[in-house]
């Protein structure tokens, strides 16, 4: 059974809580242990809130697509904005980390909360994908 949830919202920390609740739901559906669910929820909240700093335009909007697959949960966080250098993920995470407040998650810490982080630009849209493997997928590696 394929499950997918999509969110589009303005930069408001209160709206992120709905996405965090969806992350918790997806984690529980994939039978992640409590620690893994908490890590996914924290990664979701921090990635969304950190991305607010990168939004631009007259009506800045953050898009989040969460999808459940047999072996993993994927979360795509995307926004319109100026293209970052082609150095990729490290540049993206460094740009976010430079503006991080004390107590805010750095790019390196984000990568410790999920199993994979990917970054790409598609037609002017900046896209970060967070992947959390399901328990059976993690044990096969």
WOVENRA-V416912 format. One record per helix or strand of 2 or more residues. SS is the DSSP state (2 for helix, 1 for strand). FROM is the first residue (numbers start at 0). TO is the last residue. If there is no record, write none. Layout:
((SS;FROM;TO) (SS;FROM;TO))
//
This chain:
((1;2;8) (2;12;28) (2;33;51) (1;61;67) (1;71;79) (2;88;97) (2;106;112) (1;115;121) (1;124;132) (2;134;139))
//
